[in-house]
Amino acid sequence: MVLAKQAREIADHMPQAGVLITATALGENPQHVRNFTFTGKVYIHHVDRLTHEQMGYIENAFHAEKLEAVLRGPDFLTQAWIAWKEKGPPNITWDTISLQKLVFENGRFRRFVPYETAAFMFGIFIVAKNPPIKGQKVISAGDVKARLLFKLKQGEFEISPGAWVDEPYSSVRLNVGDTRQLLLAVSKSYTSAWKMIANRRTSESDAVSMDYTRDFPLFAEGTLEVNLLHIKSGAIIRTWETRVQWPKDYSLSFTGMKES
């Protein structure tokens, strides 16, 4: 009853409060609530099952306020899950771990072009992809970002969000057939001064904030856990784990890969 009486008041107050609705597509400007019209429809998600009498009571309370209540309970979640399964999940896989020369330019790391004169760094990255499967339905993974957790004998280091090659922002889109490269470490000298790297720039309006100030501890040894997170839901959709080793007088290396 309280929610039914206050729902329209809340909707009327949002434009005055300067609430923004952020567009999900990278590079688009946020939209202001005053650009939209309140439909009078209120969605109510409930964990417990309701009787027909209870549902009728709630719907009548909202109708009295000239509003429409849409009830979504446990059955709705089941139906949504079935619909998602029928569409098919994304096919997120890893391909290779590579070490290549990179150039930091215009707020992002790009591949070094042979014979160019630009100053370069060495970068180690993992290739993530969403390939099609013959005879099966595969869907886009949408916008994703990465969380890197280094579990080393010298301590644990969380890097989030991770940085991507050829991408200015902290997230990338993995449609069917797309391939992206997630940076694991960078260095100017190959056998020393390896750094963990994060990118906290979420959109065009953010200042460039590529952060590679955290040094790898000398002779690092342990594992790296990479979590790929879905932007909208925050759910972890894929986890990779690889071995981290930095022997004396050698380069940092990532070997082996477990996937879940």
Helices and strands as residue ranges (DSSP letters): H 2-16, E 20-21, E 31-32, G 33-35, E 41-45, H 52-63, E 68-72, H 74-87, E 93-105, E 108-111, E 121-129, E 143-152, E 155-159, E 171-173, E 179-187, E 195-199, E 210-215, E 221-230, E 236-245, E 253-259
